[in-house]
Structure formats: C-alpha cells, structure tokens
C-alpha cells in the first residue's frame, strides 16, 4: 500500500529521455524579469533558440515576470504590460519548447501576485506548458543513454542516471561569496549530482565532494589471508556541482540605484556527461559520469 503524499512534501519527478543520448546540455532559464524595461529580449531568445538541439533541455527557475504591484518594490508605471500580460507573453514564448522543460518553481517576483491575490502565475505557465510544477523547489531523476556498466544490475541497456535539484533562492547578499553560500548550505540537505539556485543575478559555479558509503560489502581478511569474521565496505567520493544562474537584465534602475553589480547575461551551460559523450576525452580524471558547467 502506497503512503499518501502530503501537500507540499518533497517528491521527485523521473524523466526517461532518449536512449541514444550520450550527454545532455542544460541552459537554465531564470530571472528573465519580462516586464522590466531593462529586460534583454535578445539574450533570452538566444537561450530558447539553443533548445532546438535534440539533447538540450532546461528548467524554469523564475522570476519569469516582473510582476510589479502598487504595493511592491519596483516601478509599476514603467513596467511593460500588466502581470497578466507578462504571464501570457511568457507562455507564448515558451510554448514551442514545452517538451524541453523539466519543470518550474516559484520566484519572489511572482510571489507578489500570490500574496496579493492568491494566484500562482507560474502555476498557470506550467499548466499551459504541461510541465511539473512545485512552488518551493523540484528534485529530478534524469535518465538517458544506455550502457551504464557502473549500475548494480549490469545490462547493456542500463541508462545513466543524474539527480538534480533546483529552487529559485531567497534573501539579499552583496558579495559573490555571500550569494554562493546559500546554495552551498542547500546542498547539505538533499542528495543530488547537480544543484541550481537563482535570485542573486550572479553566475557562480563550485564543485563539492562528500563521502558516500557503498552498500556492497565483502569479508575482511587479516594479514595472513584468513577471515576476521567482519564484513567491510568501501567509501566513495561523490562529486556534486553547485550552480548559481544568470539573469536577463541590463544594468541600471534598481540594481544601479541600490549598488548591485552588473549582471552577466551569458547563460551558463550545464553538461551531463557519460563516458560515451564526445567531450569525455577532454576530462582528465575520467569519473563514471560527470557534471560540467561552461560559463
């Protein structure tokens, strides 16, 4: 009998992608801020255009819409369109690529609408695109390719599996280190290969390692080759990649007035690699599988 899932409980979504893929390319989509006069449509549409590649996927880590209200921060008189108009335009831009999005979460800008009117406009966008949605964050199990010899059941058709968690982010911070520490803290709570957080408009990539016990055991032998009567197991180093994502806003307005740095609008490219990927020969350490980020 399955246990009932409570509202808001963390679950994961499993994505079984094409078995012919040897790697995936994932450009994040976050902090678009459509409606802000400084929104860079050019950079945003370039990212969407990239998703035409067969092995390219993305995720919506919001803030997609500026969503200024009379009672919120931001200039309600200078934003482009109403929050409803911004939502509808975002759906129009994203809809042709709907099969390429792993899921969507909520951001603090869209939360303004929820706090004032009880409406989740990101949920509206996710529903229109028919993609997973969870307000707080999303955990994904991504499977693709075949020939995973490292799997416990060693079959030629065994896919490669990556775990990925993303959430929008929170709070204020001035320095890059203060912005980065938020995702470092998050990565201690959830097991994954890849973590992505947005909100701070500053790209930052940091690998980290923690030790993971292998559940397989064997009998221990003493110096003379005899059995000690104990069973032992190995400890393996698990590498995880922490990614803070970009924004699509030119410098000026609130950022300049508040003393925040310019945004790097070049989208970081996350690569999920297997030993069958064409880039594998460029990795000197040759792990079983790898997460790399191009910035």
Number of C-alpha atoms within 10 A of each C-alpha: 3 4 5 6 9 8 6 10 9 12 13 15 16 14 13 14 14 14 15 11 19 22 24 23 20 23 22 28 25 25 26 26 23 26 23 24 16 15 20 17 12 9 17 21 12 12 18 19 11 15 19 13 11 12 17 18 22 25 21 27 28 27 25 26 26 29 31 24 18 9 9 13 12 17 16 19 11 11 20 17 18 17 21 13 14 22 22 16 16 17 19 14 13 19 17 12 16 18 14 22 23 21 23 30 22 24 26 17 22 24 19 21 19 14 10 11 9 10 14 16 23 28 20 15 22 22 14 15 21 15 18 17 21 19 16 16 22 23 23 19 15 19 19 23 22 20 18 22 15 12 12 9 9 11 13 10 12 19 23 26 21 18 19 21 21 26 25 26 23 14 9 10 14 11 12 14 10 12 24 21 12 16 22 18 10 18 20 10 8 13 15 19 23 24 22 24 29 28 24 25 23 20 22 20 17 13 15 13 12 10 10 12 11 11 9 10 11 10 12 14 14 9 7 6 8 10 12 11 10 10 12 14 13 11 11 12 11 14 18 22 22 24 24 25 29 26 30 26 24 16 16 15 13 12 14 11 9 9 10 16 15 15 17 18 19 16 22 22 18 23 18 23 24 26 19 16 15 11 13 18 11 8 12 7 9 12 12 12 20 21 19 17 18 10 14
